[in-house]
Amino acid sequence: MGRSAALPQLGLRFAALDLALRQAGRSLHDVLGLEPQPVRFVNSLGLGREPSIEPLRRRLDRSPGVRFKLDAEATWGPALVEEVAATGAVDTIDFKGQYGFEVKDPQALLALYDHVLAAFPDAYLEDPHDLPEIAQRLGDQLERVSYDAPIHDAEDIGTTTLAARAVNVKPSRIGSLHRLLDVYALCARERRPMYGGGMGELGVGRGQIELLAALFHADAPNDVAPSAYNEDDPLGGLPASPLAPRPEATGFRWAA
């Protein structure tokens, strides 16, 4: 199976697992012997082609407790970085450095890292670029460096360019239930921080990644915010973090 097929293939496997559990009258958490916990989540977004703090302000005005995972861009100037940091609401900065995107302005990219490292001393630093100058900057920050895009199975953990400690576990990228459980087991065994995410899961799939977060890494900046947070102009009154556990009595589902 090609990795590009991971999301639909995993959806079929999760559907089959859900059906089997329902037919057996069992729930996933019961079978695993785990108790779902309240799920801490972040709202993941970028700051626009012409970057601005406005997307954050809109959300904070309507959901004051919301926290964020932000896609960083070399176009972020120091004033914007400081403005965003002043919100105190950012848990993760995603550099998108593992997707093969062209680095158009290396000096601007290095300046971005300098600004971010100074302004966000506690945030996770996800998918940094494989550049010697960046490795040098992150050498004493490895406890909060995390990888996402390179992680397709447990064997990928620990083989990345930087010896990062944290892992963004994306079930849809991993693609196989067996491999996913291997990733959870390895991270637990090595006491690696985990947080969860998705690749556009909606409906039942969104609930399933929320349930997995509740079982394996509930108290983490999970990129599993209810889908309404991803609207361009989200309404107020959205569910707050943490989400109360609400697994269905049977199957592999998060109650609607």
Order of alpha helices (4+ residues) and beta strands (2+ residues): alpha-alpha-beta-alpha-beta-alpha-beta-alpha-beta-alpha-beta-beta-alpha-alpha-beta-alpha
